[in-house]
Amino acid sequence: MSSEFSNDFSSFDNTYNPESTTRFVNLNDLPQGEYEFLIEEAKLDRIPSTGEAIVRFGLKITKGQMVGSKFDRTYFFRSEQSANYFGSDLVLLGLPAQTWTAANGKKWSVEMPKAVPTLSGKAFKGNIKVTNKGYHNLNISGLILEAPKVSMPESDGMPF
C-alpha cells in the first residue's frame, strides 16, 4: 500500500536532506541570551497595507540557541527616538551614521538609504532580552570582524 504513494513524493528524491532544514521564527520565539547573527539581506521596504517606510534585516542565527533559524528584524520610524535608536545600531554595525548630521553637512535622509544595503553579508553579536512586559528586544553589541588575512613572504632560501 505504501508504494502507491511513491509518485506523490518522488519530487523530493534528489533534494531531501533533513539536516538542511531552516526554521523561520519570530523575534519573540527566541530565548533570552547571547547570539551571533548574519545579515542575509538589509533593505528599505514599505508595509504593503499602509505604505509606511521601514528597514528590514533578514537575519540568520549563526551562534547561540536555534542556530540556522531565520527571522526578520524590522525597524519602524515613527519618532525621532526610533530614528536615533536605528542610527546607533548602524554605528555598532560599522557605518559612520554619527556623521550624517546637519552639522557635518550631510542629510540622514540621503545617507541612510544608500548605506543600509551595504550591511548585507555582515555578521554581528547581539543579545535577546525580555522586558518585564514580555517583549523580546534584540540589542546589537557590535560587528564581528573577519580576521585579517596575512600573506606570508616568499622564501628567499634563508633558514631564518
Secondary structure, DSSP 8 states (H G I E B T S, - for coil): -GGGGHHHHGGGTTT--GGG---B--GGGS-SEEEEEEEEEEEEEE-TTT--EEEEEEEEEEESTTTT-EEEEEEE-SSHHHHHHHHHHHHHTT--GGG-SGGGT--HHHHHHHHGGGGTT-EEEEEEEE-TTS-EEEEEEEEE------------S---
